């Protein structure tokens, strides 16, 4: 007995299977390319973050007295704001 001739449905399923395989391959390639691009962007962000952190540390060191005044003022303003909210929302209507 020989093999039966392929029907129209079988041919369509084979073509569809090949197209799906090609799509999966393309997705894998795109995924790898995206990984590389994201990796490069993440590395750049890390470098920029380190540069910014160093710049901020240098700024604080160079303006230590002034920075302490700013920090103190911000803490005081934060406490006053908290007290104002507490007083406003603790009132009974």
N, C-alpha and C positions, 0 to 999 in steps of 0.2 A: 504494500500500500504506500502510495506516495502522499506527499503533503498536499492538503487542500489549498486551493488558491486563496490568496488573501482577499477578504471582502473590503468593501468601501469603509465600513466602520473601523476595521482593524487598521487600515492605512491612516485614517484620520487620527486614531488614538496614538499611533506611532509618531506621526508628525507632531501632535500635541505634546507627547512625551519628550521629543527632541527639543521643542521650543521651551518647555519647562526646564529641562536640563541646562539649556543655554542661558535662560533667565537666572537660574540659581548661580551659575558660574559668574555671570555679570554682577549679580548682587554681592557675591563674595569678593570680587575684585574691587567693587565700589566701597565695600566695607573696609577693606584693607587700606585703600587710598584715604578714606575718611579718618581712619585711625592715625595714619601718618600725619595728616593735616592737623587733627586735633592735638596730637602729641606736640607738634611744633608750636601751635598756639598756646598750649598749656605751659610749655617751656618758656616761651616769651613772656607770658603773664607772670610766671615765677621770677624771672629775671627782673621784670619791671617792679614787682612787689618788693624784691630785695633792695633795688635801687631806691624806691620810695621809702622803705623802712630805714635805710641808711641815711637818706636825706633828712627824714624826720628826727632821727636820733641826733644827727649833727646839729640840726636847728635847735633842738632842745638843749644840747650841750653848750652851744654858742650863746643862747639866750636864757640861761638857767634861771636867773632872777626874775626876768620878765615872764617866763613860762610858769614859774611857781605862782606869780600873781594872777595870771590868767586862770590857772587850774583852781586856785583858791576862790576866785570870783565865780567860776562856773559851778563849783560845789555849793557856794552860798546861794546862788541864783536857783539852783536845783532844789535846795532845801526850802527856799521861800515859795517856789512854785508848788512843791508838794504840800506845804502847809496851807497854801491858798486853796488847793483842790480839796484837801481834807476838811477845811473849814466850810467850804461851799457844799460839799456832798454829805457832810455829817449833820447838817441842819435838818430838822424835821419840818415837813411841810404841813 
